[in-house]
Amino acid sequence: MIARIYQPARNAMTSGQGKTKIWVLEYVAAEAREVDPLMGWTGSGDTQSQVKMRFATKEAAMEYAKDKGIEAQVMDPNKRKPNIRAGGYGENFATSRKGPWTH
């Protein structure tokens, strides 16, 4: 069974970086999900796809996979450049503003 080791992306609805410092090991689905005709729920007989383990470092996740004989594919994150303004948030309320502050 193949597993993916990756660092999760930040939530698109926030600017915070919470829960993006950890590394996750998760198994790739071995079989497709199917829709239950009566209830409309999706399900699968593959219980490994429900397993998601979290590690502090990439090396710890890779070592765990190696010790347990799990074939792992490591996906390195694409880091974005931080968007830091010179004055920051406080600049919006500075008394030295050239024009009136409007919404």
Secondary structure, DSSP 8 states (H G I E B T S, - for coil): -EEEEE-----TT-S--TT-SSEEEEE--SS--EE-TTT--EE-S-SGGG-EEEESSHHHHHHHHHHHT-EEEEE----------SS-GGGGG-TT-SS----
